[in-house]
Amino acid sequence: MIRVVLPAHLRLLAGLRDELSIEVQGQATQRSLLDALEERYPVLRGTLRDHVTQRRRPFVRFFACQEDLSHEAPDAPLPEAVASGAEPFLIVGAIAGG
């Protein structure tokens, strides 16, 4: 099980209070994790990735093990600590401006 931490507004949208656990079939990658997350919580479809291109939304960032994974390839394996559930996969809303 992969632990996922969503920003407060997406937890509210999905009806969650805390972090959640998602079972991923096959290799744990960003794509497989987000596919499983959107399958379990359809209301999140389009909030993290574009509906058509499946690319990460511009102001959404992914972190794990104190590393920014936002620009990693979608099919790159997630860190072992995330895949094993020892560390959470963090989905964070980025802030822009000066």
C-alpha positions in Angstrom: 0.0 0.0 0.0 1.2 3.4 -0.9 0.5 6.3 1.5 -0.7 9.5 -0.2 -1.1 12.9 1.3 -3.3 15.3 -0.6 -3.7 19.0 -0.1 -6.6 20.1 2.1 -8.8 21.2 -0.8 -8.5 17.9 -2.6 -9.1 15.9 0.6 -12.3 17.9 1.1 -13.3 17.3 -2.6 -12.7 13.5 -2.1 -14.4 13.4 1.3 -11.2 12.4 3.2 -9.9 13.6 6.5 -6.3 12.3 6.5 -3.8 10.6 4.3 -5.0 7.6 2.3 -3.5 4.3 1.2 -3.7 3.1 -2.3 -3.0 -0.4 -3.7 -1.1 -0.2 -7.0 -1.0 -3.2 -9.4 2.4 -3.9 -10.9 5.3 -1.5 -10.6 4.7 1.6 -8.5 5.1 4.6 -10.7 3.6 8.0 -10.7 1.3 6.9 -13.5 0.2 3.7 -11.8 -0.4 5.6 -8.5 -2.4 8.4 -10.1 -4.4 5.9 -12.2 -5.3 4.0 -9.0 -6.1 7.2 -7.1 -8.4 8.5 -9.9 -10.0 5.1 -10.2 -10.8 5.0 -6.4 -11.7 8.7 -6.2 -13.2 9.7 -9.6 -13.9 13.2 -8.4 -10.1 13.8 -8.5 -9.9 13.2 -12.3 -8.6 16.3 -14.0 -7.4 17.9 -10.8 -3.9 16.5 -10.8 -3.5 15.7 -14.5 -4.9 17.0 -17.7 -7.8 14.9 -19.0 -6.5 14.5 -22.5 -2.7 14.5 -22.2 -2.4 13.0 -18.7 0.4 15.5 -18.0 0.7 16.9 -14.5 -1.1 20.2 -13.9 1.2 23.2 -13.8 0.7 24.1 -10.2 0.7 20.6 -8.8 4.0 19.1 -7.4 4.9 15.6 -6.3 7.3 15.0 -3.4 8.7 11.8 -1.7 11.6 11.1 0.5 12.5 14.8 0.6 12.8 15.0 -3.2 10.8 16.8 -5.8 9.5 14.1 -8.2 7.4 16.5 -10.2 9.6 16.4 -13.3 10.4 12.7 -13.2 9.1 10.5 -16.1 5.5 9.2 -15.3 6.7 5.6 -15.7 9.8 6.0 -13.6 9.7 3.7 -10.5 8.8 5.5 -7.2 11.4 5.3 -4.4 11.3 1.9 -2.6 10.4 3.7 0.7 7.2 5.0 -1.0 6.4 1.7 -2.7 6.7 -0.1 0.6 4.5 2.4 2.5 7.4 3.6 4.8 7.3 7.1 3.4 4.2 9.0 1.9 3.8 10.3 -1.6 3.0 14.0 -1.2 0.9 15.9 -3.6 1.3 19.6 -3.1 -0.3 22.7 -4.6 2.4 25.0 -5.8 2.3 28.8 -5.2 3.4 31.3 -7.7 3.9 35.0 -7.5 6.3 37.5 -6.1 
